[in-house]
Amino acid sequence: MHLIDIGANLTHDSFAHDLDAVLERALAHGVAQMVVTGASREGSEAALALARAHPGVLYATAGVHPHHTIDYDADTDALLRRLAVEPEVRAVGETGLDYHRNYSPREVQLRVFEQQLTIAAERKMPVFLHQRDAHGDFLALLKQFRDALPAAVVHCFTDTREALFDYLDIDCHIGITGWLCDERRGTHLREFVRDIPADRLMIETDAPYLLPRTVRPRPEHRRNEPMYLKHICEELARDRGEDVEVTAQHTSATASAFFKLPQVGTEHVKPQLNVLRPR
């Protein structure tokens, strides 16, 4: 089973002490490739550095999460434009709107979201999107750019069936995380994940966040990591009424096409790690 984790925040401080082991466990559990999320100026640069250190296994996105848009300036915009042309960077984002916490003013979020959509449209790159409690504004702005974007994924989808079909109607991909496994707030997803076409469905951990609550035995810590993608795939397969191998094959093929990843198992790409040791 070859799985692709389309969203892992491996630049997070919680991975600083054992990233090599995290990557080794991921490969041992069938996670052959991972896309490292760039969610800030510094985080996007760090994601690129990780991807360069582990070619064929790690790739990156470059963007600024709505929480950090208050810090987005001309230098940040120029940096993202430079990062977007690097071969390891496969999408613009994480970008979007978050009205749940409003760490940045809404008008700033909208402006910066539009700026990052502009970068993606000009560079003809996919976008890696975040939306929480902002569906109306998010969808309206995305629609203005959708025809100019080669692909778009609404990452960590947690919204309603109606929102799902709004995104599918404009040919978006959908990323499913361990939120599916949360009996307190994710059970509604189980009712309609089977409605997502196989060629629009991808899976992700959003590590270190969203440790699946159905993992057994429960780890002593609450940190999520890519090795648990297999568990998410198993839960998703059950809800879709299909064999886990089918779900794995379809989500990996979709992710590979979306991010233009080389196929694992060919003579060109072998899952392996360049272990980085502290200086």
Summary of the structure (lengths in Angstrom):
residues: 279
radius of gyration: 17.4
end to end distance: 35.0
largest distance: 51.2
contacts: 978
relative contact order: 0.17
helix: 46%
strand: 16%
